[in-house]
């Protein structure tokens, strides 16, 4: 039997929203003993407490408007430090990444190390209460992935539904 090599899975730019709002990300985190976070938000304590898991964080400087607590330049200094941390990833280890363009290189390095990387992008920002993507939800009815085809996708109804989902799945206030 011929087996194909494991290839990265791709989704669109809203994949992290789908994972969050569908509850899939929460189910994924409930199924592991530990997770490594690569991003600019220091969420280890909250994530560990919420899911009862060990969390290791590899922090980098964020975007100009929302830099986070790290002052070290992401490229090349932070990149080299994170890549050294990825070298200690164990086979099957879950790694959540939210590190911009360099995050794609981190995901590939995690895969080569045998880990499982999920790029959740600005999902970290939402968990930390940082609204780094204002207006994006209102402009994209595609975020209503399980909305019935015969239901009205009027902006007010969609926004009410999405706000209700967000209110029930916001790590920044610890509720799920």
N, C-alpha and C positions, 0 to 999 in steps of 0.2 A: 504494500500500500504506500502510495506517495503522499507525503505530508508537505504542506507549504510552510515556509518559514513564517514565524509570527511577525505580522506587520502592524504598524501603529493604526489605530482606528481614528477616523476623522469625523467631525461633526461641523455644524456651522458656528458662527460667532456667538450664538446664544446657548450653546450646549451647557454651559455652567448654570444658566438660568433654568433650563429644563431639569437638570439634575437636582437642583435645590428645590424647585417648586413641586416637582413630582414626588419628592420624598426619597428618591433613589440615593442621593448622597448621604442622607441620614442612615438609611439601611446599610449602605456600604460601610460607613464608619462604625455602626453597631456590630459589624461582623469581623472586626480586626482587634488585635490586642494593642497595636501601636500604629502610628502614622508619622510620616515626616512631612513638614510643611516647608515649601520654598516660596517666599514672597516677602512683601514689605510690611505686613501686619503681624504683630506679635500676639497671636491668638492661642498659643499653646496651653495656657492655664485654663481658659474658657472651654476650649475644645476637649481637653483632658477631663475636666470636671463634668461637662455635659454628657460625654460618652463613656467615661470610666476607662479611658485608654491612655497609654503613654504617648507623649507627643515630643518630637524633636523638631526644632525650628532652625532653618537655615535662612536668616534674614538678609535682605538686600535693600538698597535704596529704591524707593518707588518713583513714580512719575513726578515731574517738577511741581505740579500743583498739590500733590498728595504724597509727599516723600516718605512718610513713616518715620521711625526713630533712628534708622541707620544713616550715618553721614558719609560712609565710605562709598566712593564711586562704584556703581554697579559694574561698569566695564573699565578696566580689566580686573581690578582688585577684588570686588565682590564675586565676580564670575569665577575666578581661580579658587577662591575660598569655598564656594558652593560646590564646584566640581570635585574638590578634595573631599568634601562631605559626602557627595554622591558615591564616591569610591567605597564607602562603608555600608552602602545599602545592601540588604540581604535579599536573596531570591524570594519573590512573592511579596515583598514589602510594599505597602501602599504609600505613595508620595503624591500629595496635592501641591500643584504648582500654580502660582499666580505671579509671574515675573516678566511680563511683556514679551518682546521678541526673543530675548535670551531664554525665556522659559521653554521655548521649543527645543533648544539645544539641551536644556536640563532634562526634558522628557525623554529625549533620545538617549542621553547618557544613563538615565535610570533604566530604560528598557535594556540597554546593552549590559547593565549590571545584573539584570534579572528581576528588577522590581517592576511595579505597576504604577505608571504615572498618569494622573488625570489633571489636565490643565483647566483649572476652574477660573482663571482670569480674574476679573474684578469681583468674583464671588467673595473673595477675602475682604474686599472693601465693604461690601454690604454687611458681612458678618460683624465688621468692626464699626458699623454705623457711619462709614464714610461714603457719601453719595457721589461717587466719582463718574457716574454715567447718567446724569440727569436728562430726563426727556426720552431716554432710549426705549423705555417700556411703552410709553404712550404712542410711539411711532411704529410699533411692531406687533400687530395682532397675531403673528406667528407664535408668540410666546404662549398662547392659549392652546397648548398641544393636545389637550384632551377635550376641548370644547366640542360639543356635538355639532355636526355639519348643518343641522337645521336651526341652530340657535343664532340669534342676532349678535353680530360682532360690533355693536355700537360702542363707541369709545367709553362712554360712561359705565356701561355694564362690564366691559372688559377690565377697566381700571378698578372697579369695585371688587371684582373677583381676584385680580392680582394683588391688590392691597390686602385682602383677607388672607391670601396664601402667605404673603410675606410676613404678616403679623403673627402667623402661626409657626413660622420657620426662621426665626432671626436669632442667630447665636449671640448677638450682642446683648440680648436681654435674657438669654438662657432658656427660652421657652421653645417647645416643639410640639 
